[in-house]
Amino acid sequence: MVIDIELTLNRFGFGKISENKFQLFFLRFSKWKIAGKYSISFEINWRAKE
């Protein structure tokens, strides 16, 4: 199982986003069932003004 933790600097929310994603304030948690792979990753994402 792969777990992604994402820090979103421009988005704020609480609740389920999709089948495998959940948002808690500025953090998004994702779970992926990938056979034979185990990892935890962390990302920082933001949007730049154009």
PDB file of N, CA, C and O in Angstrom, chain B, residues numbered from 101:
ATOM      1  N   MET B 101       0.847  -1.183   0.000  1.00  0.00           N
ATOM      2  CA  MET B 101       0.000   0.000   0.000  1.00  0.00           C
ATOM      3  C   MET B 101       0.884   1.235   0.000  1.00  0.00           C
ATOM      4  O   MET B 101       1.886   1.297   0.713  1.00  0.00           O
ATOM      5  N   VAL B 102       0.508   2.206  -0.797  1.00  0.00           N
ATOM      6  CA  VAL B 102       1.239   3.465  -0.899  1.00  0.00           C
ATOM      7  C   VAL B 102       0.376   4.549  -0.253  1.00  0.00           C
ATOM      8  O   VAL B 102      -0.809   4.674  -0.560  1.00  0.00           O
ATOM      9  N   ILE B 103       0.980   5.328   0.640  1.00  0.00           N
ATOM     10  CA  ILE B 103       0.283   6.422   1.308  1.00  0.00           C
ATOM     11  C   ILE B 103       0.962   7.728   0.933  1.00  0.00           C
ATOM     12  O   ILE B 103       2.168   7.881   1.127  1.00  0.00           O
ATOM     13  N   ASP B 104       0.198   8.669   0.398  1.00  0.00           N
ATOM     14  CA  ASP B 104       0.700  10.002   0.053  1.00  0.00           C
ATOM     15  C   ASP B 104       0.124  11.008   1.039  1.00  0.00           C
ATOM     16  O   ASP B 104      -1.074  10.994   1.322  1.00  0.00           O
ATOM     17  N   ILE B 105       0.982  11.884   1.564  1.00  0.00           N
ATOM     18  CA  ILE B 105       0.559  12.988   2.421  1.00  0.00           C
ATOM     19  C   ILE B 105       0.939  14.270   1.690  1.00  0.00           C
ATOM     20  O   ILE B 105       2.106  14.471   1.355  1.00  0.00           O
ATOM     21  N   GLU B 106      -0.031  15.130   1.444  1.00  0.00           N
ATOM     22  CA  GLU B 106       0.187  16.323   0.641  1.00  0.00           C
ATOM     23  C   GLU B 106      -0.178  17.564   1.450  1.00  0.00           C
ATOM     24  O   GLU B 106      -1.273  17.645   2.007  1.00  0.00           O
ATOM     25  N   LEU B 107       0.724  18.516   1.515  1.00  0.00           N
ATOM     26  CA  LEU B 107       0.467  19.810   2.154  1.00  0.00           C
ATOM     27  C   LEU B 107       0.014  20.772   1.060  1.00  0.00           C
ATOM     28  O   LEU B 107       0.783  21.079   0.149  1.00  0.00           O
ATOM     29  N   THR B 108      -1.222  21.248   1.142  1.00  0.00           N
ATOM     30  CA  THR B 108      -1.765  22.156   0.130  1.00  0.00           C
ATOM     31  C   THR B 108      -1.848  23.550   0.726  1.00  0.00           C
ATOM     32  O   THR B 108      -2.644  23.789   1.634  1.00  0.00           O
ATOM     33  N   LEU B 109      -1.049  24.458   0.236  1.00  0.00           N
ATOM     34  CA  LEU B 109      -0.952  25.800   0.810  1.00  0.00           C
ATOM     35  C   LEU B 109      -2.067  26.727   0.358  1.00  0.00           C
ATOM     36  O   LEU B 109      -2.323  27.733   1.021  1.00  0.00           O
ATOM     37  N   ASN B 110      -2.748  26.421  -0.765  1.00  0.00           N
ATOM     38  CA  ASN B 110      -3.794  27.304  -1.277  1.00  0.00           C
ATOM     39  C   ASN B 110      -5.197  26.735  -1.102  1.00  0.00           C
ATOM     40  O   ASN B 110      -6.178  27.399  -1.437  1.00  0.00           O
ATOM     41  N   ARG B 111      -5.304  25.523  -0.585  1.00  0.00           N
ATOM     42  CA  ARG B 111      -6.615  24.893  -0.456  1.00  0.00           C
ATOM     43  C   ARG B 111      -6.859  24.511   0.990  1.00  0.00           C
ATOM     44  O   ARG B 111      -5.944  24.110   1.709  1.00  0.00           O
ATOM     45  N   PHE B 112      -8.113  24.644   1.405  1.00  0.00           N
ATOM     46  CA  PHE B 112      -8.487  24.352   2.776  1.00  0.00           C
ATOM     47  C   PHE B 112      -9.789  23.568   2.745  1.00  0.00           C
ATOM     48  O   PHE B 112     -10.716  23.949   2.031  1.00  0.00           O
ATOM     49  N   GLY B 113      -9.878  22.485   3.501  1.00  0.00           N
ATOM     50  CA  GLY B 113     -11.122  21.725   3.481  1.00  0.00           C
ATOM     51  C   GLY B 113     -11.145  20.631   4.520  1.00  0.00           C
ATOM     52  O   GLY B 113     -10.181  20.415   5.254  1.00  0.00           O
ATOM     53  N   PHE B 114     -12.282  19.940   4.563  1.00  0.00           N
ATOM     54  CA  PHE B 114     -12.447  18.828   5.478  1.00  0.00           C
ATOM     55  C   PHE B 114     -13.416  17.839   4.851  1.00  0.00           C
ATOM     56  O   PHE B 114     -14.549  18.191   4.525  1.00  0.00           O
ATOM     57  N   GLY B 115     -12.971  16.614   4.687  1.00  0.00           N
ATOM     58  CA  GLY B 115     -13.866  15.583   4.171  1.00  0.00           C
ATOM     59  C   GLY B 115     -13.251  14.764   3.070  1.00  0.00           C
ATOM     60  O   GLY B 115     -12.094  14.952   2.692  1.00  0.00           O
ATOM     61  N   LYS B 116     -14.056  13.844   2.559  1.00  0.00           N
ATOM     62  CA  LYS B 116     -13.616  12.926   1.525  1.00  0.00           C
ATOM     63  C   LYS B 116     -13.679  13.614   0.167  1.00  0.00           C
ATOM     64  O   LYS B 116     -14.707  14.188  -0.191  1.00  0.00           O
ATOM     65  N   ILE B 117     -12.590  13.560  -0.588  1.00  0.00           N
ATOM     66  CA  ILE B 117     -12.519  14.186  -1.905  1.00  0.00           C
ATOM     67  C   ILE B 117     -12.893  13.174  -2.983  1.00  0.00           C
ATOM     68  O   ILE B 117     -13.668  13.479  -3.890  1.00  0.00           O
ATOM     69  N   SER B 118     -12.343  11.980  -2.880  1.00  0.00           N
ATOM     70  CA  SER B 118     -12.649  10.901  -3.810  1.00  0.00           C
ATOM     71  C   SER B 118     -12.553   9.584  -3.055  1.00  0.00           C
ATOM     72  O   SER B 118     -12.402   9.566  -1.833  1.00  0.00           O
ATOM     73  N   GLU B 119     -12.643   8.488  -3.789  1.00  0.00           N
ATOM     74  CA  GLU B 119     -12.646   7.170  -3.146  1.00  0.00           C
ATOM     75  C   GLU B 119     -11.404   6.919  -2.286  1.00  0.00           C
ATOM     76  O   GLU B 119     -11.490   6.259  -1.251  1.00  0.00           O
ATOM     77  N   ASN B 120     -10.264   7.438  -2.707  1.00  0.00           N
ATOM     78  CA  ASN B 120      -9.018   7.167  -1.990  1.00  0.00           C
ATOM     79  C   ASN B 120      -8.359   8.423  -1.405  1.00  0.00           C
ATOM     80  O   ASN B 120      -7.223   8.343  -0.938  1.00  0.00           O
ATOM     81  N   LYS B 121      -9.037   9.583  -1.415  1.00  0.00           N
ATOM     82  CA  LYS B 121      -8.446  10.825  -0.903  1.00  0.00           C
ATOM     83  C   LYS B 121      -9.316  11.448   0.176  1.00  0.00           C
ATOM     84  O   LYS B 121     -10.543  11.462   0.078  1.00  0.00           O
ATOM     85  N   PHE B 122      -8.656  11.963   1.209  1.00  0.00           N
ATOM     86  CA  PHE B 122      -9.335  12.627   2.314  1.00  0.00           C
ATOM     87  C   PHE B 122      -8.557  13.883   2.652  1.00  0.00           C
ATOM     88  O   PHE B 122      -7.329  13.846   2.720  1.00  0.00           O
ATOM     89  N   GLN B 123      -9.245  14.995   2.867  1.00  0.00           N
ATOM     90  CA  GLN B 123      -8.573  16.250   3.208  1.00  0.00           C
ATOM     91  C   GLN B 123      -8.927  16.653   4.622  1.00  0.00           C
ATOM     92  O   GLN B 123     -10.087  16.594   5.030  1.00  0.00           O
ATOM     93  N   LEU B 124      -7.902  17.069   5.374  1.00  0.00           N
ATOM     94  CA  LEU B 124      -8.061  17.551   6.745  1.00  0.00           C
ATOM     95  C   LEU B 124      -7.298  18.870   6.846  1.00  0.00           C
ATOM     96  O   LEU B 124      -6.072  18.878   6.957  1.00  0.00           O
ATOM     97  N   PHE B 125      -8.023  19.973   6.806  1.00  0.00           N
ATOM     98  CA  PHE B 125      -7.458  21.327   6.799  1.00  0.00           C
ATOM     99  C   PHE B 125      -6.534  21.504   5.600  1.00  0.00           C
ATOM    100  O   PHE B 125      -7.020  21.507   4.469  1.00  0.00           O
ATOM    101  N   PHE B 126      -5.231  21.649   5.791  1.00  0.00           N
ATOM    102  CA  PHE B 126      -4.293  21.839   4.684  1.00  0.00           C
ATOM    103  C   PHE B 126      -3.618  20.542   4.250  1.00  0.00           C
ATOM    104  O   PHE B 126      -2.761  20.571   3.366  1.00  0.00           O
ATOM    105  N   LEU B 127      -3.978  19.409   4.843  1.00  0.00           N
ATOM    106  CA  LEU B 127      -3.348  18.133   4.515  1.00  0.00           C
ATOM    107  C   LEU B 127      -4.301  17.244   3.728  1.00  0.00           C
ATOM    108  O   LEU B 127      -5.480  17.134   4.062  1.00  0.00           O
ATOM    109  N   ARG B 128      -3.782  16.615   2.686  1.00  0.00           N
ATOM    110  CA  ARG B 128      -4.537  15.622   1.923  1.00  0.00           C
ATOM    111  C   ARG B 128      -3.841  14.277   2.064  1.00  0.00           C
ATOM    112  O   ARG B 128      -2.627  14.169   1.896  1.00  0.00           O
ATOM    113  N   PHE B 129      -4.622  13.265   2.370  1.00  0.00           N
ATOM    114  CA  PHE B 129      -4.109  11.908   2.529  1.00  0.00           C
ATOM    115  C   PHE B 129      -4.676  11.042   1.409  1.00  0.00           C
ATOM    116  O   PHE B 129      -5.878  11.070   1.145  1.00  0.00           O
ATOM    117  N   SER B 130      -3.805  10.268   0.748  1.00  0.00           N
ATOM    118  CA  SER B 130      -4.227   9.377  -0.330  1.00  0.00           C
ATOM    119  C   SER B 130      -3.687   7.982  -0.063  1.00  0.00           C
ATOM    120  O   SER B 130      -2.554   7.823   0.393  1.00  0.00           O
ATOM    121  N   LYS B 131      -4.505   6.967  -0.352  1.00  0.00           N
ATOM    122  CA  LYS B 131      -4.081   5.576  -0.239  1.00  0.00           C
ATOM    123  C   LYS B 131      -4.214   4.920  -1.602  1.00  0.00           C
ATOM    124  O   LYS B 131      -5.240   5.053  -2.269  1.00  0.00           O
ATOM    125  N   TRP B 132      -3.172   4.212  -2.009  1.00  0.00           N
ATOM    126  CA  TRP B 132      -3.175   3.503  -3.286  1.00  0.00           C
ATOM    127  C   TRP B 132      -2.832   2.051  -3.020  1.00  0.00           C
ATOM    128  O   TRP B 132      -1.837   1.762  -2.355  1.00  0.00           O
ATOM    129  N   LYS B 133      -3.642   1.130  -3.532  1.00  0.00           N
ATOM    130  CA  LYS B 133      -3.366  -0.297  -3.395  1.00  0.00           C
ATOM    131  C   LYS B 133      -2.553  -0.744  -4.601  1.00  0.00           C
ATOM    132  O   LYS B 133      -3.107  -1.025  -5.664  1.00  0.00           O
ATOM    133  N   ILE B 134      -1.244  -0.808  -4.432  1.00  0.00           N
ATOM    134  CA  ILE B 134      -0.342  -1.243  -5.493  1.00  0.00           C
ATOM    135  C   ILE B 134       0.342  -2.504  -4.989  1.00  0.00           C
ATOM    136  O   ILE B 134       1.050  -2.471  -3.983  1.00  0.00           O
ATOM    137  N   ALA B 135       0.135  -3.593  -5.671  1.00  0.00           N
ATOM    138  CA  ALA B 135       0.661  -4.887  -5.233  1.00  0.00           C
ATOM    139  C   ALA B 135       2.180  -4.873  -5.168  1.00  0.00           C
ATOM    140  O   ALA B 135       2.845  -4.452  -6.115  1.00  0.00           O
ATOM    141  N   GLY B 136       2.723  -5.332  -4.053  1.00  0.00           N
ATOM    142  CA  GLY B 136       4.168  -5.461  -3.897  1.00  0.00           C
ATOM    143  C   GLY B 136       4.902  -4.161  -3.623  1.00  0.00           C
ATOM    144  O   GLY B 136       6.132  -4.168  -3.570  1.00  0.00           O
ATOM    145  N   LYS B 137       4.207  -3.053  -3.449  1.00  0.00           N
ATOM    146  CA  LYS B 137       4.881  -1.776  -3.199  1.00  0.00           C
ATOM    147  C   LYS B 137       4.376  -1.180  -1.900  1.00  0.00           C
ATOM    148  O   LYS B 137       3.171  -1.137  -1.651  1.00  0.00           O
ATOM    149  N   TYR B 138       5.311  -0.720  -1.070  1.00  0.00           N
ATOM    150  CA  TYR B 138       4.984  -0.109   0.216  1.00  0.00           C
ATOM    151  C   TYR B 138       5.792   1.165   0.349  1.00  0.00           C
ATOM    152  O   TYR B 138       7.021   1.128   0.294  1.00  0.00           O
ATOM    153  N   SER B 139       5.127   2.281   0.522  1.00  0.00           N
ATOM    154  CA  SER B 139       5.852   3.532   0.698  1.00  0.00           C
ATOM    155  C   SER B 139       4.947   4.582   1.313  1.00  0.00           C
ATOM    156  O   SER B 139       3.721   4.494   1.252  1.00  0.00           O
ATOM    157  N   ILE B 140       5.586   5.575   1.906  1.00  0.00           N
ATOM    158  CA  ILE B 140       4.910   6.767   2.403  1.00  0.00           C
ATOM    159  C   ILE B 140       5.652   7.952   1.800  1.00  0.00           C
ATOM    160  O   ILE B 140       6.872   8.055   1.922  1.00  0.00           O
ATOM    161  N   SER B 141       4.916   8.843   1.151  1.00  0.00           N
ATOM    162  CA  SER B 141       5.559  10.004   0.540  1.00  0.00           C
ATOM    163  C   SER B 141       4.887  11.277   1.029  1.00  0.00           C
ATOM    164  O   SER B 141       3.735  11.263   1.462  1.00  0.00           O
ATOM    165  N   PHE B 142       5.628  12.381   0.953  1.00  0.00           N
ATOM    166  CA  PHE B 142       5.143  13.681   1.403  1.00  0.00           C
ATOM    167  C   PHE B 142       5.387  14.699   0.303  1.00  0.00           C
ATOM    168  O   PHE B 142       6.484  14.758  -0.252  1.00  0.00           O
ATOM    169  N   GLU B 143       4.380  15.503  -0.019  1.00  0.00           N
ATOM    170  CA  GLU B 143       4.495  16.520  -1.061  1.00  0.00           C
ATOM    171  C   GLU B 143       4.056  17.873  -0.508  1.00  0.00           C
ATOM    172  O   GLU B 143       3.228  17.951   0.400  1.00  0.00           O
ATOM    173  N   ILE B 144       4.623  18.927  -1.067  1.00  0.00           N
ATOM    174  CA  ILE B 144       4.177  20.296  -0.779  1.00  0.00           C
ATOM    175  C   ILE B 144       3.754  20.900  -2.109  1.00  0.00           C
ATOM    176  O   ILE B 144       4.548  20.954  -3.047  1.00  0.00           O
ATOM    177  N   ASN B 145       2.497  21.359  -2.197  1.00  0.00           N
ATOM    178  CA  ASN B 145       1.962  21.919  -3.437  1.00  0.00           C
ATOM    179  C   ASN B 145       1.377  23.303  -3.190  1.00  0.00           C
ATOM    180  O   ASN B 145       0.789  23.565  -2.141  1.00  0.00           O
ATOM    181  N   TRP B 146       1.546  24.181  -4.172  1.00  0.00           N
ATOM    182  CA  TRP B 146       0.946  25.509  -4.097  1.00  0.00           C
ATOM    183  C   TRP B 146       0.760  26.033  -5.516  1.00  0.00           C
ATOM    184  O   TRP B 146       1.374  25.534  -6.460  1.00  0.00           O
ATOM    185  N   ARG B 147      -0.071  27.018  -5.650  1.00  0.00           N
ATOM    186  CA  ARG B 147      -0.320  27.650  -6.944  1.00  0.00           C
ATOM    187  C   ARG B 147       0.315  29.030  -6.954  1.00  0.00           C
ATOM    188  O   ARG B 147       0.222  29.788  -5.988  1.00  0.00           O
ATOM    189  N   ALA B 148       0.959  29.334  -8.063  1.00  0.00           N
ATOM    190  CA  ALA B 148       1.540  30.669  -8.227  1.00  0.00           C
ATOM    191  C   ALA B 148       0.546  31.544  -8.979  1.00  0.00           C
ATOM    192  O   ALA B 148      -0.148  31.074  -9.880  1.00  0.00           O
ATOM    193  N   LYS B 149       0.481  32.813  -8.607  1.00  0.00           N
ATOM    194  CA  LYS B 149      -0.391  33.749  -9.327  1.00  0.00           C
ATOM    195  C   LYS B 149       0.240  34.063 -10.679  1.00  0.00           C
ATOM    196  O   LYS B 149       1.442  34.305 -10.791  1.00  0.00           O
ATOM    197  N   GLU B 150      -0.618  34.051 -11.704  1.00  0.00           N
ATOM    198  CA  GLU B 150      -0.105  34.320 -13.057  1.00  0.00           C
ATOM    199  C   GLU B 150      -0.337  35.752 -13.458  1.00  0.00           C
ATOM    200  O   GLU B 150       0.032  36.151 -14.563  1.00  0.00           O
TER     201      GLU B 150
END
